[in-house]
Structures are given as structure tokens and as C-alpha cells.
Amino acid sequence: DGLFARSRTHAIYVGTFTWGGRKGTVILAPDFPAGGEQGNHLIFRWRHNGTDFAVGLHGWEPLSQTFSTLRQMITSI
């Protein structure tokens, strides 16, 4: 918690996780405009059969709630 409240110009690698049978990485995108349309999003990225997928969720504090919500979203698909 607290990472979302800080100004960021680069993505922050959060870690590698397996959610819903999908192994992928989680990053916190930098602020807009550096983060583009995914600015301030927590993003889970994974690959399946040669295709890349990503789901982003706009972050909020406490960031652990955003993380938990994103995990639940990925597990549900």
C-alpha cells in the first residue's frame, strides 16, 4: 500500500503470480501521460497459446484492495 499515491514515471514490477490457472506478471503502470491509456492501472499480463493477454484495473488506495480485486477478476474468467 502507498505505491499508488506516489508519482511514477516508470512501471513498477509487482511480481509473478498464478491466478485462475494463468501464470503472469503484475505491474503498476506509471502515471498519465507516461502510462498512456493504462496510466495508474494495475495490470496482469499472461500468454496463452502464443497470444498475449492483459487486464488492467485503475488503482486506488489501499493498493492491496486493487490487487485483490484484479486477482478475483482474473480468477473469474
Stockholm file with secondary structure:
# STOCKHOLM 1.0

chainA/1-77         DGLFARSRTHAIYVGTFTWGGRKGTVILAPDFPAGGEQGNHLIFRWRHNGTDFAVGLHGWEPLSQTFSTLRQMITSI
#=GR chainA/1-77 SS CCTTTSCCSSCEEEEEEEETTEEEEEEECCCTTTTGGGTTEEEEEEEETTEEEEEEEECCSSHHHHHHHHHHHHHHC
#=GC SS_cons        CCTTTSCCSSCEEEEEEEETTEEEEEEECCCTTTTGGGTTEEEEEEEETTEEEEEEEECCSSHHHHHHHHHHHHHHC
//
